[in-house]
Amino acid sequence: MAKQLFWEDVAEGAEITPLSKIATSQMLVRWAGGSGDFNPLHYDKVFAEGVGVGQPIVHGALKRQWLVQLMTDWIGDRGWLKRFSCQYRAMDIPRAMRTMVDPVDGETWWCKGKVTKKFVDEGEHCVDCDIWIENGKGEVTTPGKATVVLPARG
Amino acid sequence: MQPEEIAQLIGKSTGVRMFEVEKGAIRRFADAVGDPNPLFRDEEHARGSPYGGIIAPPGFFGWPLRQQMGSPLVVEFPMELMGPLSQSGYAVATALDGGMEYDFFQPVRAGDTLAASTVVKDLRERTGKMGKMAFIVLETTYLNQHGTLVARARATTILRSFSM
């Protein structure tokens, strides 16, 4: 794990260490099993066409957890994710699989964030952040916000 | 839907549902995210952390204990919603996930049993490019086996109506 981040190390406007992800059809099946969401919209083309979406799309909840990972990676073992929100604004299409383990070429998603505010609230050293996911074209499909509590050097 | 009807649906709730937070389920969830964080999978690392043991990633609340086998979704709508929604042409089968808001108060630990209850917080209808849509906000409160509030989740579900 990366070394622990402290509140004093963070400046307003600073970037959160970005996290890259590649959504694949295989990953969506794994997510269905790991999360319990077996909505065929995420793995069945006939169903996705039938409900007017066209093709299987990445689960909003998987994108949410990518953004949660962005935050928990950044804040380390001693940080606490206090508030979190995100909106699924645009659909993302997973890459198909080329082999058992590798996807075809295609887009890579980036989870990113920026510190918007530092403050102390009832003794807690807090940081507000804007967070988002960009698709391969650099478009934001999943914007959000997070508030974290970090340890202070004191 | 008439405004009075919508007003009556706000505040309707599911019963309490129980969730079991197993260590293996935490690891499979973290695997599905592609998250290697040792707090979620490595006993020894987690014991030496401020949590003293394996915790779940924020956003994982375990598996429902009494969910019907083969159920396709983890989301549960309060029963009273179903009739009025289908009368207005909304099909739950075409639900889209709109977003999520969390407040996290305490860690969810491997071995916890959580009690969850879900209440209809908001319901709005809008007419857009795709026709009539309903935006439903369901708020779920999670308590652990000590009765401590661990998290609150507000999920927005978008339903499309197939009647004009």
Interface residues (C-beta under 8 A of the other chain):
Chain A: M1 K21 M27 R30 W31 G33 G34 S35 G36 D37 F38 N39 P40 V51 G52 H59 G60 A61 L62 R64 Q65 W66 V68 Q69 T72 D73 D77 R78 W80 L81 K82 R83 F84 S85 C86 Q87 Y88
Chain B: R28 F29 D31 A32 V33 G34 D35 N37 P38 L39 S49 P50 Y51 P57 P58 G59 W63 P64 S71 P72 L73 V74 A93 T94 L96 D97 G98 G99 M100 E101 Y102 D103 F104 M130 T156 R160
